[in-house]
Amino acid sequence: CVNQEVRESMKLPTTTTLAQNYPNPFNPVTNIRFGLNGAASVTLTVYNAAGQVVRTLIAGEFMESGTYSQTWDGRDTPGDRVGSGIYFYELRAGSFTSMKKMTLVQ
């Protein structure tokens, strides 16, 4: 018999969502959670306050419906630590697009 808590966690998302990163503010790493209500090509990108791409965490990866968590370690594409400040992360999954703000404090 599966208890109610486990049964709830096994449900697939009914909508595609992008959650607020946690922790926020963060140092040195943060987790970005998102849910997909259907299979989609997924891109998750981090931008600086000027709108420049800092790092692409997921690049057009085909993912099944479900709930996911992606870690960002505060590094840019070459692997260098970025400075304290406001950053944005954007999820694109099929026709869904959402962006949220996060703060890195060093």
MDAnalysis code that builds the backbone (N, CA, C; Angstrom):
import MDAnalysis as mda
import numpy as np

u = mda.Universe.empty(318, n_residues=106, atom_resindex=np.repeat(np.arange(106), 3), trajectory=True)
u.add_TopologyAttr("name", ["N", "CA", "C"] * 106)
u.add_TopologyAttr("resid", np.arange(1, 107))
u.add_TopologyAttr("resname", ["CYS", "VAL", "ASN", "GLN", "GLU", "VAL", "ARG", "GLU", "SER", "MET", "LYS", "LEU", "PRO", "THR", "THR", "THR", "THR", "LEU", "ALA", "GLN", "ASN", "TYR", "PRO", "ASN", "PRO", "PHE", "ASN", "PRO", "VAL", "THR", "ASN", "ILE", "ARG", "PHE", "GLY", "LEU", "ASN", "GLY", "ALA", "ALA", "SER", "VAL", "THR", "LEU", "THR", "VAL", "TYR", "ASN", "ALA", "ALA", "GLY", "GLN", "VAL", "VAL", "ARG", "THR", "LEU", "ILE", "ALA", "GLY", "GLU", "PHE", "MET", "GLU", "SER", "GLY", "THR", "TYR", "SER", "GLN", "THR", "TRP", "ASP", "GLY", "ARG", "ASP", "THR", "PRO", "GLY", "ASP", "ARG", "VAL", "GLY", "SER", "GLY", "ILE", "TYR", "PHE", "TYR", "GLU", "LEU", "ARG", "ALA", "GLY", "SER", "PHE", "THR", "SER", "MET", "LYS", "LYS", "MET", "THR", "LEU", "VAL", "GLN"])
u.atoms.positions = np.array([
    [0.848, -1.184, 0.000],
    [0.000, 0.000, 0.000],
    [0.896, 1.251, 0.000],
    [0.699, 2.119, -0.964],
    [1.471, 3.359, -1.059],
    [0.783, 4.419, -0.205],
    [1.541, 5.040, 0.698],
    [0.899, 6.052, 1.545],
    [0.592, 7.315, 0.734],
    [-0.251, 8.181, 1.278],
    [-0.748, 9.357, 0.569],
    [0.394, 10.305, 0.164],
    [1.387, 10.490, 1.043],
    [2.485, 11.410, 0.741],
    [3.263, 10.938, -0.485],
    [3.566, 9.673, -0.559],
    [4.288, 9.134, -1.704],
    [3.423, 9.234, -2.956],
    [2.153, 8.935, -2.837],
    [1.241, 8.999, -3.976],
    [1.196, 10.425, -4.531],
    [1.139, 11.429, -3.664],
    [1.111, 12.826, -4.105],
    [2.384, 13.179, -4.867],
    [3.542, 12.709, -4.392],
    [4.802, 13.062, -5.030],
    [4.962, 12.373, -6.383],
    [4.194, 11.313, -6.627],
    [4.299, 10.584, -7.886],
    [3.421, 11.196, -8.975],
    [2.547, 12.130, -8.629],
    [1.684, 12.759, -9.628],
    [2.506, 13.611, -10.575],
    [2.148, 13.566, -11.842],
    [2.817, 14.405, -12.825],
    [2.228, 15.814, -12.741],
    [3.048, 16.836, -13.017],
    [2.536, 18.202, -12.983],
    [1.387, 18.384, -13.971],
    [0.408, 19.192, -13.596],
    [-0.726, 19.469, -14.488],
    [-0.460, 20.687, -15.360],
    [0.539, 21.489, -14.988],
    [0.959, 22.629, -15.796],
    [2.483, 22.669, -15.803],
    [3.038, 23.327, -16.801],
    [4.479, 23.551, -16.817],
    [4.758, 24.770, -15.953],
    [5.712, 24.645, -15.033],
    [5.980, 25.719, -14.081],
    [7.483, 25.907, -13.885],
    [7.836, 27.115, -13.480],
    [9.194, 27.443, -13.076],
    [9.108, 28.002, -11.666],
    [9.796, 27.368, -10.717],
    [9.746, 27.795, -9.320],
    [10.866, 28.787, -9.026],
    [10.717, 29.508, -7.920],
    [11.782, 30.398, -7.464],
    [12.962, 29.547, -7.010],
    [14.166, 29.977, -7.354],
    [15.363, 29.226, -6.942],
    [15.470, 29.206, -5.424],
    [16.187, 28.206, -4.920],
    [16.376, 28.093, -3.474],
    [17.779, 27.580, -3.195],
    [18.517, 28.160, -2.286],
    [18.152, 29.382, -1.565],
    [18.304, 30.620, -2.446],
    [17.685, 31.695, -2.030],
    [17.769, 32.974, -2.727],
    [17.648, 34.081, -1.699],
    [18.653, 34.913, -1.474],
    [19.949, 34.934, -2.136],
    [20.764, 33.674, -1.845],
    [21.781, 33.451, -2.682],
    [22.576, 32.230, -2.539],
    [24.066, 32.498, -2.624],
    [24.835, 31.559, -2.118],
    [26.288, 31.518, -2.220],
    [26.733, 30.185, -1.640],
    [27.391, 29.321, -2.336],
    [27.847, 29.462, -3.723],
    [26.941, 28.780, -4.736],
    [25.965, 27.956, -4.304],
    [25.113, 27.245, -5.267],
    [23.641, 27.462, -4.953],
    [22.813, 27.273, -5.967],
    [21.368, 27.372, -5.815],
    [20.708, 26.294, -6.669],
    [19.485, 25.950, -6.320],
    [18.716, 24.945, -7.060],
    [17.537, 25.603, -7.747],
    [17.320, 25.232, -8.994],
    [16.209, 25.739, -9.792],
    [15.306, 24.556, -10.103],
    [14.055, 24.633, -9.625],
    [13.090, 23.551, -9.848],
    [12.091, 23.966, -10.918],
    [11.694, 22.975, -11.718],
    [10.652, 23.223, -12.710],
    [9.873, 21.946, -12.949],
    [8.649, 22.120, -13.404],
    [7.779, 20.988, -13.697],
    [7.303, 21.046, -15.130],
    [7.255, 19.890, -15.759],
    [6.772, 19.787, -17.138],
    [5.508, 18.941, -17.158],
    [4.446, 19.460, -17.756],
    [3.204, 18.685, -17.833],
    [3.151, 17.819, -19.080],
    [4.185, 17.892, -19.896],
    [4.284, 17.058, -21.083],
    [5.721, 17.056, -21.565],
    [6.062, 16.096, -22.392],
    [7.415, 16.029, -22.925],
    [7.693, 17.270, -23.757],
    [8.919, 17.792, -23.636],
    [9.263, 19.020, -24.360],
    [10.772, 19.137, -24.501],
    [11.178, 19.941, -25.453],
    [12.575, 20.331, -25.580],
    [12.796, 21.464, -24.585],
    [13.764, 21.315, -23.681],
    [13.948, 22.239, -22.565],
    [15.277, 22.975, -22.677],
    [15.205, 24.294, -22.476],
    [16.403, 25.117, -22.374],
    [16.286, 25.942, -21.104],
    [17.337, 25.923, -20.282],
    [17.384, 26.694, -19.043],
    [18.649, 27.545, -19.089],
    [18.456, 28.864, -19.101],
    [19.555, 29.796, -19.309],
    [19.631, 30.804, -18.180],
    [20.864, 31.145, -17.774],
    [21.109, 32.182, -16.767],
    [21.635, 33.420, -17.488],
    [21.067, 34.592, -17.149],
    [21.462, 35.873, -17.726],
    [21.934, 36.817, -16.627],
    [22.798, 37.778, -16.997],
    [23.154, 38.829, -16.049],
    [22.144, 39.973, -16.174],
    [22.310, 41.001, -15.365],
    [21.357, 42.112, -15.350],
    [21.329, 42.872, -16.677],
    [22.391, 42.762, -17.482],
    [22.441, 43.418, -18.788],
    [21.783, 42.571, -19.881],
    [21.290, 41.381, -19.513],
    [20.622, 40.507, -20.474],
    [21.557, 39.614, -21.260],
    [22.834, 39.574, -20.880],
    [23.804, 38.721, -21.559],
    [23.756, 37.311, -20.974],
    [23.907, 36.310, -21.837],
    [23.923, 34.919, -21.378],
    [25.170, 34.691, -20.526],
    [24.955, 34.200, -19.313],
    [26.055, 33.856, -18.417],
    [26.395, 32.379, -18.584],
    [25.345, 31.563, -18.612],
    [25.552, 30.119, -18.763],
    [24.231, 29.456, -19.166],
    [24.325, 28.482, -20.047],
    [23.169, 27.668, -20.402],
    [23.290, 26.369, -19.607],
    [22.328, 26.139, -18.717],
    [22.363, 24.964, -17.840],
    [21.790, 23.729, -18.524],
    [20.763, 23.924, -19.345],
    [20.162, 22.837, -20.128],
    [19.966, 23.405, -21.532],
    [20.495, 22.732, -22.528],
    [20.490, 23.266, -23.895],
    [19.664, 22.399, -24.835],
    [18.375, 22.688, -24.930],
    [17.525, 21.996, -25.888],
    [17.380, 20.502, -25.654],
    [17.462, 20.092, -24.395],
    [17.375, 18.671, -24.057],
    [15.912, 18.219, -24.047],
    [15.638, 17.087, -24.689],
    [14.280, 16.546, -24.675],
    [14.033, 15.881, -23.317],
    [12.991, 16.324, -22.618],
    [12.692, 15.802, -21.281],
    [11.237, 15.373, -21.208],
    [10.991, 14.287, -20.483],
    [9.632, 13.787, -20.273],
    [8.923, 14.630, -19.220],
    [7.593, 14.487, -19.122],
    [6.856, 15.210, -18.084],
    [7.348, 14.746, -16.712],
    [7.360, 15.683, -15.773],
    [7.843, 15.386, -14.432],
    [8.357, 16.643, -13.761],
    [8.917, 16.464, -12.576],
    [9.480, 17.571, -11.808],
    [10.991, 17.419, -11.776],
    [11.696, 18.508, -12.024],
    [13.147, 18.489, -12.140],
    [13.779, 19.555, -11.264],
    [15.047, 19.339, -10.931],
    [15.834, 20.322, -10.200],
    [17.201, 20.426, -10.867],
    [17.630, 21.652, -11.125],
    [18.925, 21.897, -11.755],
    [19.734, 22.811, -10.838],
    [20.986, 22.472, -10.594],
    [21.858, 23.270, -9.734],
    [22.672, 24.238, -10.581],
    [22.827, 25.469, -10.078],
    [23.756, 26.415, -10.684],
    [24.789, 26.779, -9.639],
    [26.055, 26.674, -10.007],
    [27.161, 26.884, -9.077],
    [27.758, 28.288, -9.135],
    [27.053, 29.240, -9.742],
    [27.544, 30.611, -9.797],
    [28.723, 30.801, -10.736],
    [28.838, 29.910, -11.717],
    [29.944, 30.019, -12.687],
    [29.387, 30.293, -14.084],
    [30.204, 30.964, -14.895],
    [29.815, 31.231, -16.274],
    [30.225, 30.063, -17.170],
    [30.015, 30.207, -18.466],
    [30.304, 29.127, -19.407],
    [31.760, 28.668, -19.355],
    [32.752, 29.581, -19.292],
    [34.150, 29.128, -19.203],
    [34.508, 28.510, -17.842],
    [33.619, 28.636, -16.855],
    [33.891, 28.045, -15.547],
    [34.384, 29.027, -14.502],
    [34.372, 30.318, -14.831],
    [34.794, 31.338, -13.874],
    [33.638, 31.741, -12.970],
    [33.944, 32.024, -11.701],
    [32.916, 32.505, -10.775],
    [32.456, 33.891, -11.210],
    [31.148, 34.096, -11.176],
    [30.608, 35.415, -11.501],
    [30.510, 36.227, -10.211],
    [30.382, 37.526, -10.336],
    [30.343, 38.409, -9.185],
    [28.975, 38.466, -8.524],
    [28.942, 39.057, -7.346],
    [27.686, 39.280, -6.645],
    [26.770, 40.128, -7.518],
    [25.482, 39.876, -7.408],
    [24.538, 40.694, -8.157],
    [23.249, 39.970, -8.457],
    [22.441, 40.628, -9.270],
    [21.147, 40.103, -9.696],
    [21.339, 39.337, -10.996],
    [20.784, 38.144, -11.045],
    [20.805, 37.318, -12.248],
    [19.383, 36.866, -12.540],
    [19.138, 36.473, -13.764],
    [17.833, 35.982, -14.183],
    [18.009, 34.595, -14.772],
    [17.010, 33.754, -14.565],
    [17.034, 32.436, -15.211],
    [15.739, 32.255, -15.961],
    [15.858, 31.678, -17.152],
    [14.723, 31.530, -18.053],
    [14.568, 30.067, -18.446],
    [13.336, 29.582, -18.332],
    [12.993, 28.241, -18.776],
    [12.175, 28.347, -20.052],
    [12.610, 27.624, -21.068],
    [11.835, 27.485, -22.309],
    [11.558, 26.002, -22.481],
    [10.297, 25.657, -22.539],
    [9.884, 24.261, -22.693],
    [8.700, 24.231, -23.655],
    [8.946, 23.828, -24.879],
    [7.892, 23.881, -25.889],
    [7.469, 25.324, -26.087],
    [6.169, 25.615, -25.952],
    [5.680, 26.986, -26.118],
    [5.710, 27.774, -24.799],
    [6.105, 27.131, -23.706],
    [6.167, 27.778, -22.388],
    [7.485, 28.535, -22.218],
    [7.392, 29.766, -21.728],
    [8.579, 30.548, -21.379],
    [8.299, 31.283, -20.081],
    [9.254, 31.213, -19.150],
    [9.126, 31.940, -17.886],
    [10.508, 32.337, -17.411],
    [10.580, 33.512, -16.744],
    [11.851, 34.010, -16.246],
    [11.672, 34.467, -14.801],
    [12.691, 34.217, -13.971],
    [12.673, 34.647, -12.576],
    [14.019, 35.254, -12.225],
    [14.012, 36.023, -11.128],
    [15.197, 36.745, -10.677],
    [15.813, 36.028, -9.488],
    [17.161, 36.046, -9.414],
    [17.863, 35.481, -8.254],
    [19.046, 36.389, -7.910],
    [19.506, 36.279, -6.675],
    [20.582, 37.139, -6.190],
    [21.736, 36.302, -5.677],
    [22.924, 36.589, -6.206],
    [24.151, 35.938, -5.746],
    [24.864, 36.915, -4.817],
    [25.161, 36.466, -3.594],
    [25.848, 37.302, -2.610],
    [27.150, 36.617, -2.231],
    [28.259, 37.327, -2.385],
    [29.549, 36.736, -2.035],
    [30.194, 37.484, -0.894],
])
